[in-house]
């Protein structure tokens, strides 16, 4: 079964292949010329060539263990009993057989929520919501650990925003990173600078990254708040802007990568990392 899924992943490399060339020798960034390949929500969103539900343990394991991605981006939320779990959407019915919001259920209840499986139903069954600790436990003993980007899904239609809730999020995430001594391989990113500042105040060693809406926004925030990296859509940044950011010693992580056109365009901008929905194609494009 795993072999069949791996073949599906690598088949897309040939489907999307074109004559477009990438000059890898011209890559210049703040990562010693290497562009990290980060799997978006594991192996990306579900599709005909990717049967894994996003943020599932199966998706995460395949991205790192199966495809050898440098890391993963995962979406996290906080359960009713203040446990960090992986989930992307604001409501459970969007992607699972449960209803309501993550914060209305205890973690043990959420672990019974099964992801819809529109693709690859014959290959994968009983794929459920998991706790962040399950991911960290899986990788904590590796000599070379994957980079894990935590995308905070704090906004909820079932709870109003409050300083108390923000403090709780910061406390739980900071304590988890500290417990696993994961400062070097687990990053926190969000578009709320006040929230990121709370993380820095709680633990100055935590790596915080700004989730930017535009290049101007990214540079203004990172410069003022002394943040060393930002995440931005491929369509919202140019090669010249990446170079300008590097001149200010600020790293650039680009997302919005699926087709070969996206991969080629993004690589030629010389970012420090790519958050991709197409790990095999991205890796193949970076091979000399």
Helices and strands as residue ranges (DSSP letters): H 2-15, G 24-26, E 36-40, H 57-61, I 62-66, E 71-78, E 84-86, G 92-94, G 102-104, H 107-110, H 132-139, E 147-152, H 163-179, E 186-190, H 193-202, E 207-211, H 215-225, E 229-233, G 234-236, H 239-247, E 251-257, H 260-267, E 273-276, H 279-285
